[in-house]
Amino acid sequence: QVQLVESGGGLVQPGGSLKLSCAASGFTFSNYAMGWYRQAPGKEREFVAFITKTGSTTNYADSVKGRFAISRDNAKNTVYLQMNSLKPEDTAVYYCKAARAPGDVYWGQGTQVTVTS
């Protein structure tokens, strides 16, 4: 059974940091590119960050570039999102996504990140 389980969300003050994790099981993690997405209340889900199967290439939404860093550990079947200099507009539910080909995509259930003073 495929599972993607996010963790590490929470409440943080502006300027603070959080590190999200997404633990994968039930599929060959190293065959899949991984991404993080987020959805704020009343808004559509949006792309945050992407990392290739080997971790050799990453890219980011302009809104998080320079503040967030995606990484992965294929030995642990886990992808991470280090979030620094958090802003209130980063408040959202954060989802991880595994993708190998169109139609071969898995999503996690999400973890809430709230940035507020």
N, C-alpha and C positions, 0 to 999 in steps of 0.2 A: 504494500500500500504506500503510495507516494505521500510524503509529508514534507512541508516546509513550515518550520516553527520559528517565528520571530520572537525576540526577547530584547530587553535592554531599554525599552521605552520608559517614560516617566515624566515627572514635572521638574522643570529646570528654569532658572532665572536667565534673562537675556545676558548674552555673553558667555554663558556656560557651555558645557560639553556633555555629550552622551555618546555611547558606543552601542550600536545595534548589532545583534547577531541573528543569523538565520541558519538554523540547522536543518540539513536535508537528509532524507532517508527514502528508501524504496525505489531509487533510480541511481544510475551511474553519474554521480555529481560532476565528475571531471569531464564529462561529455557535453556539458551544458554551459552556455554563457549565463551569467547571472545579472540581475538588475534590481535596483531599488526604485520604488515609486511611492508617491504619497497622495493622499486625498484629504483636503481640508473641508470643513463643513460647508455645504452648499456649492462646492466646486467639483470639477471633474478630476479623476485621477491623473496625475502628471508624472512624467519621467524625472528621476533624480540622478541616477548614476548607473553605469554599466561596466561590466568587466568580462573579458573574454575567458574561454575555457581554461587557459593556462595562466591567466592573470597578466599577460604581457601588455595588454592594452586596456585602457580605461577611458571613459568620457563622462561628462557631467553636464547637467543643466546649468545655464549661465547663472541662475539665481543662487547656486551653491558652490560654484567653482571657486577654489581657493580656501573654502571653509570645510568642505566635506571630503572624505577620502574613502573609497571603496577598496576592499581587499578580500582575498579568499585564501582558505587553507584546504586544499583538496584532500589532504590526509585526514582532516577532521570533518570533511563534508560540510563546511561552514563558510558563509560569506558574511562580511562585516561592513558596517558603515560607521566610520568615525565622524562625528559631527561636532565641529568647534564653532565658536563665535555665534552661537544660536540666537536667532531673532524671533520675535513673536510671530512673524509670518511663516516661520518654519513649523508652526503648530499644525499637526495633521496626524492621520493614521498612516503609518509607514508599512509598505508591503514589499516582500521580496518576490522575485519572479525568476523562474528557471526556463530557459528557452533553448531548443536545439534546432527547430525548424518550424515553419508555420503549422499550427495545429498541434505541435508537441511542446506545450507550454504548461507550466504549473505555477500556481500562486499560493502564497501563504495567507494566513488569516489576518495578519496585521498586528501592529503594536502602536499604541498611542504615544505621541510625543506632544507635550504641552510646554510652551515657552511663555512664561508670564512672571511679572514681578509681584 
